[in-house]
Amino acid sequence: MTDTDTDTTQTKRRILITGATGGIGLLLADRLRDDYEVVQHGRTPRNDEQERVLQRADLEDLDEVLPLMQGVDTVLHLAGSASPESDWDDVLAANIVGYRNVLEAARQAGVRRVVYASSNHAMGMYDRLEQWPVYPHQLPRPDSLYGVSKVFGETLGRFYHDEHGLDVIALRIGWMSEDPFEADEDVLHAMWLSEDDCEQVFRRAIEAEVRFGLYYAISDNPNRRWDLTNTMLELGYRPQDSWTERTDEPEDVVEGGAPVRDDWPLNS
């Protein structure tokens, strides 16, 4: 083995994916493995590989989280209660206490960066009330207790960056699905995030020079109402996909954006 080969091995970033058994976690664990040393965390293994390698630490227990951080450069924090219909007990334990423990363990271990899976629901009341466009710098306006927990997580990340110097990149993820037509609502089509674009935006969040920020993560959908400017300028993200490319039907253009049902985001 040459010195160059040794150096390459030593500089490969070690990436911890919490919630690696969810849809985005499974995608990233598979697609990042060639370029990063990936550590997978979760509760219930979803494939044969995870039966062998999955780390099952309880994120609500800081003492269990600390060992996950050994040698880690970047945490992709995807774990937590993921439904906008989650109740308070669910989001308190999984999304607030659990994320605080991830940040604290990362700080104690000297982790460089945490990429936080936030959500469009942190700003979802703008969508329910059809008050578009929505920009990252606007005041948070969650549409559910789940959305509230994501706003809390963004603010907690801001504190850990300002107080402790930890890099925190929060991605306000729209709706990732292999098939944008799993749902027939215009607002979900507008916030669709393809698998390829999801991979790209997380790669950019890992590698970008910016050290803190809130960024929308959606595909290049013509009817989107959420600003991607800072995602493109600061992270270098260039979305490649659009839901309109997956159908022969033309987009039904509605000036100002198609209406959103009054009970959004229930059953979304």
C-alpha positions in Angstrom: 0.0 0.0 0.0 1.4 3.4 -0.9 1.5 6.5 1.3 -1.2 8.0 -0.9 -3.5 5.1 -0.4 -3.0 5.3 3.4 -3.8 9.1 3.4 -7.0 8.6 1.3 -8.3 6.0 3.8 -7.5 8.2 6.8 -9.3 11.2 5.4 -12.5 9.5 4.4 -15.2 11.2 6.5 -17.0 9.0 9.1 -20.8 9.7 8.8 -23.3 8.7 11.4 -26.9 8.4 10.1 -29.4 8.4 12.9 -32.7 7.0 11.8 -31.1 5.0 9.1 -34.0 2.7 9.0 -36.4 5.3 7.6 -36.9 6.1 3.9 -34.3 8.8 3.6 -31.9 7.0 5.9 -32.0 3.9 3.8 -31.4 5.9 0.7 -28.4 7.8 2.1 -26.9 4.7 3.7 -26.9 3.0 0.3 -25.7 5.9 -1.8 -23.1 7.5 0.4 -21.2 4.3 1.3 -18.7 4.6 -1.6 -17.5 8.0 -0.5 -17.9 7.9 3.2 -17.5 5.5 6.1 -21.2 5.2 7.1 -22.4 4.3 10.6 -26.1 3.4 10.7 -28.3 3.9 13.7 -31.9 2.9 14.2 -34.4 0.7 16.1 -35.6 -2.0 13.7 -33.3 -3.3 11.0 -34.8 -3.1 7.5 -32.4 -5.3 5.5 -29.8 -8.0 6.0 -26.9 -5.5 6.3 -28.6 -3.6 9.1 -29.2 -6.9 10.9 -25.4 -7.0 11.1 -24.3 -3.4 11.6 -27.2 -1.3 13.0 -26.4 0.6 16.2 -29.5 0.6 18.4 -28.8 3.3 21.0 -31.7 5.1 22.7 -31.4 8.7 21.7 -33.3 9.8 24.8 -30.4 8.5 26.9 -27.3 10.7 26.5 -25.0 7.9 27.9 -26.2 5.7 25.0 -25.7 8.4 22.4 -22.1 9.2 23.3 -20.5 6.0 22.0 -22.1 6.6 18.6 -20.0 9.6 18.1 -16.6 7.9 18.2 -14.5 9.2 15.3 -17.5 10.8 13.6 -17.0 13.8 11.4 -20.7 14.5 10.5 -24.0 13.4 11.9 -27.0 13.2 9.5 -29.8 13.4 12.1 -32.9 11.8 10.6 -34.2 10.0 13.7 -37.4 11.1 15.4 -41.2 11.1 15.2 -41.9 11.9 11.5 -45.7 12.4 11.3 -47.3 15.8 11.4 -50.0 14.2 13.4 -47.6 13.2 16.2 -48.8 14.1 19.7 -46.8 16.1 22.3 -45.3 13.2 24.2 -44.0 11.7 20.9 -42.3 14.9 19.7 -41.0 15.8 23.2 -39.2 12.5 23.6 -38.0 11.8 20.1 -37.6 15.2 18.4 -36.6 17.5 21.3 -34.9 15.4 24.0 -33.4 13.0 21.5 -32.0 15.8 19.3 -30.6 17.7 22.2 -28.7 14.5 23.2 -27.4 14.2 19.7 -26.1 17.8 19.7 -24.6 17.4 23.2 -22.9 14.1 22.4 -21.6 15.6 19.2 -20.2 18.6 21.1 -18.5 16.4 23.7 -17.0 14.2 21.0 -15.7 17.0 18.9 -17.9 16.2 15.9 -17.4 18.8 13.1 -21.0 19.1 11.7 -24.6 18.0 12.3 -27.0 18.0 9.3 -30.5 18.3 10.8 -33.5 16.9 8.9 -36.0 19.7 9.6 -39.2 20.0 7.7 -41.5 22.1 5.5 -43.9 21.8 8.5 -41.7 24.3 10.4 -43.3 26.9 8.1 -46.5 25.0 7.2 -49.0 27.5 8.4 -48.0 29.7 5.5 -49.0 26.9 3.3 -52.3 26.3 5.0 -53.2 30.0 4.7 -51.7 30.1 1.2 -49.4 33.0 2.0 -46.7 32.4 -0.5 -43.9 32.7 -1.4 -42.1 31.4 1.7 -38.4 32.4 2.4 -36.0 30.8 4.9 -35.5 34.1 6.8 -39.2 34.5 7.6 -40.5 33.9 11.1 -41.2 30.2 11.8 -44.9 29.3 11.5 -45.4 25.6 12.3 -48.6 23.8 11.3 -48.5 21.1 14.0 -46.7 20.0 17.1 -44.4 18.1 14.8 -43.6 21.4 13.1 -43.1 23.1 16.5 -40.5 20.4 17.4 -38.7 21.1 14.1 -38.6 24.9 14.9 -37.3 24.0 18.3 -34.6 21.8 16.7 -33.5 24.6 14.4 -33.2 27.0 17.3 -31.4 24.5 19.4 -28.9 24.0 16.5 -28.4 27.7 16.3 -27.5 27.8 20.0 -25.0 24.9 19.7 -23.4 26.7 16.7 -23.2 30.1 18.5 -22.2 28.8 21.9 -20.0 25.8 21.0 -18.9 26.3 17.4 -20.6 23.2 16.1 -21.6 23.3 12.5 -25.3 22.9 12.0 -27.0 22.7 8.7 -30.8 22.4 8.8 -32.6 21.1 5.7 -36.3 21.9 5.5 -37.2 18.8 3.6 -40.3 18.9 1.5 -41.7 15.4 0.6 -39.3 12.8 -0.6 -40.8 9.9 -2.6 -39.7 7.8 -5.5 -43.0 8.5 -7.2 -44.5 12.0 -6.9 -47.9 10.6 -7.8 -48.2 8.7 -4.6 -50.2 11.7 -3.6 -52.5 13.8 -5.8 -52.3 17.2 -3.9 -50.7 20.1 -5.7 -48.9 21.3 -2.6 -47.2 17.9 -2.2 -46.2 17.9 -5.9 -44.8 21.4 -5.4 -42.7 20.3 -2.5 -41.6 17.0 -3.9 -38.0 16.0 -3.4 -36.7 13.3 -5.7 -34.3 10.6 -4.5 -31.4 11.9 -6.7 -32.0 15.5 -5.5 -32.2 14.2 -1.9 -28.8 12.5 -2.2 -27.4 15.7 -3.8 -28.6 18.1 -1.1 -27.3 16.0 1.7 -23.9 15.6 0.0 -23.8 19.4 -0.4 -24.8 19.8 3.3 -21.9 17.5 4.4 -19.3 19.3 2.3 -20.3 22.9 2.0 -18.1 25.6 3.6 -21.0 27.4 5.2 -21.2 26.5 8.9 -24.8 27.3 9.8 -28.0 27.8 7.9 -31.7 27.0 7.3 -32.3 25.7 3.8 -35.3 24.4 1.8 -34.7 21.0 0.2 -37.1 20.4 -2.7 -36.7 19.5 -6.3 -36.9 21.8 -9.3 -40.7 21.8 -9.4 -42.3 24.7 -11.5 -45.1 25.3 -9.0 -42.9 25.4 -5.9 -43.6 28.2 -3.4 -40.5 27.9 -1.3 -37.3 29.8 -2.0 -34.2 27.8 -2.8 -31.8 30.7 -3.4 -29.7 30.3 -0.3 -29.7 26.5 -0.8 -28.2 27.0 -4.3 -25.8 29.8 -3.4 -24.5 28.7 0.0 -24.7 24.9 -0.4 -24.1 24.7 -4.1 -27.3 22.6 -4.6 -28.6 22.3 -8.2 -31.9 20.4 -8.3 -32.2 18.2 -11.4 -35.7 16.7 -11.2 -39.3 17.9 -11.5 -42.5 16.1 -10.9 -43.7 17.4 -14.3 -41.1 15.2 -16.0 -42.8 12.1 -14.6 -46.1 12.6 -16.4 -47.5 13.3 -19.8 -50.1 15.6 -18.4 -49.4 19.3 -18.5 -49.2 21.3 -15.3 -52.4 23.0 -14.3 -51.2 26.5 -13.8 -52.9 28.4 -11.0 -51.9 32.0 -10.5 -50.7 32.5 -6.9 -50.6 28.7 -6.3 -53.4 26.1 -6.1 -55.5 26.1 -3.0 -54.5 24.0 0.0 -57.2 22.2 2.1 -58.2 23.8 5.4 -57.1 20.9 7.5 -53.5 20.8 6.1 -51.4 18.8 7.0 -53.7 16.1 8.3 -53.4 12.9 6.3 -50.5 14.4 4.3 
